[in-house]
């Protein structure tokens, strides 16, 4: 399964020998291959949705050593994204609000038609 992980992991730099050792260690400590791969799929989807530059994606050995498959987002992608809040699609807002919650600052950018769905109310936030 590690061969598949290596094939689909988006950042190809770093030591793959060390990454494989980290993979084996995680499995020995009770992680399942399915958990790791599902976590990777979730992170890849986040990285794609937020257009994260490859240099901000951790190397595979780091991702594995830090057990990032367990914690949802592996990086704070909002600060690394090329997208501005004004460019978010409705689905971007749903995913972002679900994963991170919305600060008062972010709420001002939520489109009016999305406010009720996201629990903001219909008032205009200034």
N, C-alpha and C positions, 0 to 999 in steps of 0.2 A: 504494500500500500504506500510505503514511503516514495516509491518511484512515481506514483501518480501525484502525490503531494508535490514532489519536486517539479514535475512537469507543469502543474497548474499554478504553482506559487509565482506571483507576478514579478517579484524582484529577484533577478538571477545572480546578484553579486553575493559575496560572502563565501564562507566555507561550507560546502555541502557535506563534507565528512563530519564536521562538528554538528551540523544540523541533523544528520542521521543519528548520531550519538544521542542528541537531545530527544529525538523522536523515540528511540529505544528506551531511554530513561523515563520518559513520560508514560510509555506503555507499561513499563515495569512498576511504576508508581500507581497504576490503576486507571490511567486514561484509556479510553477506547479509540481505536482508529476512526470509528464513526463520529465520535465527539470532536476529534481534532479536525476531521474533514468538514463537518458541518460548521464548525467555528470558522474555518478558513473560508468556506463559501459565503458566510455572513459578512466577514470582513471584506472579501473581494467585492461583494455587492455594494457595500458602503463606499469602498474606495472608488468604484466606478461611478456610482451615483453622485459622489461629491467631486469627481474629477481630480482626485488626489494625485499629485505629481509622484512619479516612481521614487524619487529620492526621499520622499517622506514615508514610504512604506518600509517597515522594519525588515531587516534581513531575516531569512527563514530561521536561522539559529536563535536570533533574539526573540522572534515571535514564539518559538517553541519553548525556549528557556523561561520566558515570562508567562507561560501558560495562557496566552492571550485568547485561545479558543474558549476559555471559560468566562470571559468578561464582556461580551458584546464588542463594542468598538474598541479597537486596539490603539487608536490614536484619536486625539481630539481633532476630527476632520474639519470642523467648522473654521478653524484658523488657517487651515491649509488649502481650503477649497478655492477654486477659481471662480466659483459661482457666488454672486452676491445674493442677498436675501430677496431682492427685487426680481431675480431670475428664477426663483424656486417655483416648481410646478406644484399643483395641489398635492400630489403624492409626496413630493419632497417635504412639504410642510407636515404632512401626516407622520412620515417616518421620523423627521427631526423632533417634532413635539412628543412623540411616543418615547423615543430613546433619551431625549435630553430635557424635556420640559421647555418652557419658553420664559425667558426673562422679560421684564417690562420693556426693555429696549427692543427685543426681537418682536414682541407683539405688535409694535407699530408698523411692521412690514407685512404682517399677515393680511392677505386680501380680505375684503369685507365678506365675501361669500363663504370664506373658510372659518370665520370667527366663531360662529355658533358650534360648528362641528368640533372645534378644538377647545371649546369651553371658555372662550374669551369673552363672550357676550357680543352684543351688536354695537356697543359704543365705539366711537372712534378714539383710538389711543394717540395722544400727541407726544 
